[in-house]
């Protein structure tokens, strides 16, 4: 199951790839499934299009192809759809060439924007604590001063 961040990353990668899978009026056939399998093994990410003559919606086509190939649907926009399946063969090729291994997408703990927001929040909290401490000290000093004045008045009377 893909996380939302992985899905977003795959959607961004899919914008640059060409549409290679076409679904026509014959719908989903064995040859179409075999072609989808080949492309998923070779690329991991496949973009397809449902032509006007097809009797199925792009969502239906995407769901059936995912079920038949064991892939996951990434996006369905208009008449186009994107499916993804991790390919061991492609991963082995990457490892042999020396490219980095499959890296997980960034998690919320490594988000620089979130880090900056947290730092600003902590700085603001520290300023509030210092201000509250200052006013607390001032209130204590005023209370002590009032007590002294009261004691002086009581002793003068």
C-alpha positions in Angstrom: 0.0 0.0 0.0 1.4 3.4 -1.0 1.5 6.3 1.4 0.2 9.6 0.4 3.7 11.0 0.1 4.9 8.1 -2.1 1.8 8.5 -4.2 2.5 12.3 -4.6 6.1 11.5 -5.6 4.9 9.0 -8.2 2.3 11.4 -9.6 5.1 14.0 -10.0 7.2 11.5 -11.9 4.3 10.5 -14.1 3.9 14.0 -15.5 7.1 13.6 -17.5 6.5 10.1 -18.9 4.7 9.4 -22.1 1.4 7.5 -22.4 2.3 4.0 -23.4 -0.8 2.0 -22.7 -4.0 2.5 -24.7 -7.4 1.0 -23.9 -9.8 0.9 -26.9 -13.3 -0.3 -27.5 -12.3 -4.0 -26.9 -11.6 -3.1 -23.3 -9.2 -5.0 -21.1 -7.9 -8.1 -23.0 -5.3 -10.7 -22.2 -2.8 -8.9 -24.5 -3.4 -5.6 -22.8 -2.7 -7.2 -19.4 0.4 -8.9 -20.8 1.6 -5.6 -22.2 0.9 -3.9 -18.8 2.9 -6.6 -17.1 5.9 -6.1 -19.4 5.8 -2.4 -19.0 5.5 -2.6 -15.2 8.5 -5.0 -15.1 10.6 -2.6 -17.3 9.6 0.7 -15.8 7.6 0.3 -12.6 5.4 3.3 -13.5 3.0 3.1 -16.5 0.8 5.8 -17.8 -2.3 4.8 -19.8 -5.2 6.3 -21.7 -8.7 5.2 -22.2 -9.9 6.1 -25.7 -13.4 7.5 -26.4 -14.7 4.3 -28.0 -14.1 2.3 -24.8 -17.1 1.2 -22.9 -15.4 1.6 -19.5 -14.4 4.6 -17.4 -10.7 5.3 -16.7 -11.3 4.4 -13.0 -12.7 1.0 -13.9 -9.9 0.3 -16.3 -7.3 1.3 -13.7 -8.9 -0.8 -11.0 -9.2 -3.9 -13.2 -5.6 -3.6 -14.5 -4.3 -3.2 -10.9 -6.2 -6.3 -9.8 -5.0 -8.3 -12.8 -1.3 -7.2 -12.5 -0.9 -6.8 -8.8 -0.1 -3.1 -9.3 -1.4 0.0 -7.4 -3.3 2.8 -8.9 -1.5 6.1 -8.5 -3.8 8.6 -10.2 -6.8 8.8 -12.5 -7.2 12.2 -14.2 -9.6 12.7 -17.1 -9.0 9.9 -19.6 -5.5 9.0 -18.3 -4.4 6.8 -15.4 -1.1 5.9 -13.8 -0.3 2.5 -12.2 2.8 1.5 -10.2 4.4 -1.8 -9.2 7.8 -2.3 -7.7 10.1 -4.3 -10.0 12.8 -6.5 -8.5 14.4 -6.8 -11.9 14.7 -3.1 -12.2 16.1 -2.8 -8.7 18.8 -5.4 -9.4 19.8 -3.4 -12.5 20.0 -0.2 -10.4 22.2 -2.0 -7.8 24.5 -3.4 -10.5 25.0 0.0 -12.2 25.8 1.4 -8.7 22.9 3.7 -8.4 21.5 4.2 -4.9 19.1 1.6 -3.6 15.4 2.3 -3.4 15.1 5.2 -1.0 11.9 5.8 1.0 10.2 9.1 0.6 10.8 11.8 3.1 8.9 11.4 6.4 7.3 14.1 8.4 10.3 14.1 10.8 12.7 15.3 8.0 10.5 18.1 6.7 12.5 21.4 6.7 9.3 23.6 6.6 7.9 21.7 9.6 11.3 22.0 11.4 11.3 25.8 10.9 7.7 26.2 12.2 8.6 24.1 15.2 11.7 26.2 15.9 9.6 29.5 15.6 7.0 28.0 18.0 9.6 27.0 20.5 11.3 30.5 20.3 7.9 32.2 20.8 7.2 29.9 23.8 10.5 30.8 25.4 9.9 34.5 25.0 6.4 34.1 26.6 8.0 32.2 29.5 10.6 34.9 30.0 8.0 37.6 29.9 5.8 35.8 32.4 8.7 35.2 34.7 9.6 38.9 34.6 6.0 40.0 35.4 5.8 37.4 38.2 9.0 38.8 39.8 7.7 42.3 39.4 4.4 41.3 41.1 6.3 39.7 44.0 8.5 42.8 44.5 5.4 45.1 44.5 3.7 42.8 47.0 6.8 42.9 49.3 7.0 46.7 48.9 3.3 47.1 49.8 3.7 44.9 52.9 6.7 47.0 54.0 4.7 50.2 53.5 1.7 48.8 55.4 4.0 47.7 58.3 5.6 51.1 58.4 2.1 52.8 58.5 1.0 50.4 61.2 4.1 51.0 63.3 3.7 54.8 62.9 0.2 54.8 64.2 
